[in-house]
Amino acid sequence: MKPIDVLLLSRADVMALDLTTAEVIDVVTGALREHAAGTYEMHPKIGVHPTGTDPANFIHAMPAYLHGLGACGLKWVAGFAQNHRRDLPNVTGLQVYNDTETGIPLAIMECGYLTGLRTAAVSAIAATHGAPADARTLALVGCGFEGTMHVRFITHVLPSIREVRLRDIRAEAMTRLAREAAASFPGAIIPCGDNASCLAGADVIATCTNGDDQVVDLDSFKPGAFAVGIEGGCAYTAEALHAAEKFIVDDVALAEYFDRIGRERLTADGRPDPEFPGGMPPVYATIGELVAGKKPGREAATERIIAVPIGMAICDVALAHLAYARALDRGIGQRFRLQ
Ligand SMILES: NC(=O)c1ccc[n+]([C@@H]2O[C@H](COP(=O)([O-])OP(=O)(O)OC[C@H]3O[C@@H](n4cnc5c(N)ncnc54)[C@H](O)[C@@H]3O)[C@@H](O)[C@H]2O)c1
């Protein structure tokens, strides 16, 4: 039998691929188009929940197949929000990338960095359809890894932004992100002492927290603003969440699944911990439908629009497809003889 070699890519290898913001947006846009066209296979994330350090801990299995791109694989990804106490990332795991003709695993790659790229790309793509024209201010709450990626991607797609305000309960996370963002963003970068001063009057809001606190209330979410939350809807008060004229998700089945799980979940001190405070609002559109032009994004200057992308495996596998091709091209990674 022929030998099978699997390409192994560490986080350093994945970063060395130098995937640009524009090419990540391009490949993720393609996946969103396929989502709208229905040319994919994906299932709501199944997982296990070792909740010792935090009731919200999860390890999810995320298989996906994109017919048009010809890409398939599986992400096995953990989210452990207390990992920063051990100097470890919150999101860690593996992306397996398979051959669609033979099924053999072609590559296994570190998935945390790619997850950051794809999540910020999805939020940025949603922002291009939902943000006000000529948006000037981005307020970011949660300055960890995802927050860092969100500043990079949202300022890329919305070049009218002149001011980025940062808020984190950890001052060092704000300081680090302010320093890092200054290298590529020419406008003002303002670390804020509280949520209200960060969010006040912002045109675009991005929340990348661990979802433990409802950081965006109705006063902070002005008419005409666009908000994206990657921690489900749990960073928003029920009033803010339900004030949006348009509620957008990446995948309705995924959002409904998370809504169902959230209704059964309790915090460490036994309080209800819903994914969507006040219940899941009616879905106006998926991000793919906006991308494909099946539904309009922003139609009025005063609309509040919220996007909650839960995180789709089809976007991961699209990015893995790009990463694998780039790694072969540049000779990056190690070979592992599977048989
Ligand atoms: N929707 C998706 O596709 C997707 C993908 C990846 C990660 N996530 C989620 O995104 C979130 C962030 O992930 P990460 O890898 O950046 O984690 P991270 O731990 O690196 O960053 C989270 C940051 O939020 C800050 N924070 C927590 N509570 C806060 C509060 N009340 N106010 C201000 N800041 C607060 C923390 O101090 C930390 O700096 C997690 O909840 C993760 O599960 C979602």
The ligand as an SDF file (V2000), in Angstrom:
LIG
                    3D

 44 48  0  0  0  0  0  0  0  0999 V2000
  -18.1470   32.9820   17.8770 N   0  0  0  0  0  0  0  0  0  0  0  0
  -17.0170   32.4300   17.5260 C   0  0  0  0  0  0  0  0  0  0  0  0
  -16.8540   31.9760   16.4220 O   0  0  0  0  0  0  0  0  0  0  0  0
  -15.8810   32.3810   18.5110 C   0  0  0  0  0  0  0  0  0  0  0  0
  -14.6420   31.9070   18.1020 C   0  0  0  0  0  0  0  0  0  0  0  0
  -13.5910   31.9200   19.0050 C   0  0  0  0  0  0  0  0  0  0  0  0
  -13.7800   32.3780   20.3000 C   0  0  0  0  0  0  0  0  0  0  0  0
  -15.0280   32.8030   20.6540 N   0  0  0  0  0  0  0  0  0  0  0  0
  -15.2520   33.3150   22.0110 C   0  0  0  0  0  0  0  0  0  0  0  0
  -14.6710   34.6050   22.0470 O   0  0  0  0  0  0  0  0  0  0  0  0
  -14.3480   34.9330   23.3760 C   0  0  0  0  0  0  0  0  0  0  0  0
  -12.9520   35.5090   23.4620 C   0  0  0  0  0  0  0  0  0  0  0  0
  -11.9840   34.5460   23.0580 O   0  0  0  0  0  0  0  0  0  0  0  0
  -10.4180   34.8750   23.1900 P   0  0  0  0  0  0  0  0  0  0  0  0
   -9.6930   33.7480   22.5880 O   0  0  0  0  0  0  0  0  0  0  0  0
  -10.1540   36.2510   22.7080 O   0  0  0  0  0  0  0  0  0  0  0  0
  -10.2620   34.8340   24.7770 O   0  0  0  0  0  0  0  0  0  0  0  0
   -9.2720   35.6870   25.6800 P   0  0  0  0  0  0  0  0  0  0  0  0
   -9.3140   35.0650   27.0210 O   0  0  0  0  0  0  0  0  0  0  0  0
   -7.9660   35.8210   24.9790 O   0  0  0  0  0  0  0  0  0  0  0  0
   -9.9310   37.1430   25.7500 O   0  0  0  0  0  0  0  0  0  0  0  0
  -11.0870   37.4640   26.4590 C   0  0  0  0  0  0  0  0  0  0  0  0
  -10.8590   38.8410   27.0560 C   0  0  0  0  0  0  0  0  0  0  0  0
  -12.0890   39.3380   27.5780 O   0  0  0  0  0  0  0  0  0  0  0  0
  -11.7770   40.0350   28.7750 C   0  0  0  0  0  0  0  0  0  0  0  0
  -12.9950   40.1590   29.5780 N   0  0  0  0  0  0  0  0  0  0  0  0
  -13.6800   39.1850   30.2180 C   0  0  0  0  0  0  0  0  0  0  0  0
  -14.7780   39.7010   30.8150 N   0  0  0  0  0  0  0  0  0  0  0  0
  -14.7750   41.0210   30.5230 C   0  0  0  0  0  0  0  0  0  0  0  0
  -15.6520   42.0940   30.8520 C   0  0  0  0  0  0  0  0  0  0  0  0
  -16.7380   41.9110   31.6040 N   0  0  0  0  0  0  0  0  0  0  0  0
  -15.3650   43.3290   30.3640 N   0  0  0  0  0  0  0  0  0  0  0  0
  -14.2450   43.5390   29.6220 C   0  0  0  0  0  0  0  0  0  0  0  0
  -13.3810   42.5520   29.2790 N   0  0  0  0  0  0  0  0  0  0  0  0
  -13.6540   41.3070   29.7220 C   0  0  0  0  0  0  0  0  0  0  0  0
  -10.7000   39.1840   29.4240 C   0  0  0  0  0  0  0  0  0  0  0  0
   -9.9930   39.8990   30.4110 O   0  0  0  0  0  0  0  0  0  0  0  0
   -9.8540   38.8150   28.2160 C   0  0  0  0  0  0  0  0  0  0  0  0
   -8.8270   39.7670   27.9740 O   0  0  0  0  0  0  0  0  0  0  0  0
  -14.5390   33.6450   24.1770 C   0  0  0  0  0  0  0  0  0  0  0  0
  -15.7980   33.7370   24.8080 O   0  0  0  0  0  0  0  0  0  0  0  0
  -14.5580   32.5750   23.1280 C   0  0  0  0  0  0  0  0  0  0  0  0
  -15.2750   31.4370   23.5100 O   0  0  0  0  0  0  0  0  0  0  0  0
  -16.0580   32.8190   19.8030 C   0  0  0  0  0  0  0  0  0  0  0  0
  1  2  1  0
  2  3  2  0
  2  4  1  0
  4  5  1  0
  4 44  2  0
  5  6  2  0
  6  7  1  0
  7  8  2  0
  8  9  1  0
  8 44  1  0
  9 10  1  0
  9 42  1  0
 10 11  1  0
 11 12  1  0
 11 40  1  0
 12 13  1  0
 13 14  1  0
 14 15  2  0
 14 16  1  0
 14 17  1  0
 17 18  1  0
 18 19  2  0
 18 20  1  0
 18 21  1  0
 21 22  1  0
 22 23  1  0
 23 24  1  0
 23 38  1  0
 24 25  1  0
 25 26  1  0
 25 36  1  0
 26 27  1  0
 26 35  1  0
 27 28  2  0
 28 29  1  0
 29 30  1  0
 29 35  2  0
 30 31  1  0
 30 32  2  0
 32 33  1  0
 33 34  2  0
 34 35  1  0
 36 37  1  0
 36 38  1  0
 38 39  1  0
 40 41  1  0
 40 42  1  0
 42 43  1  0
M  CHG  2   8   1  16  -1
M  END
$$$$
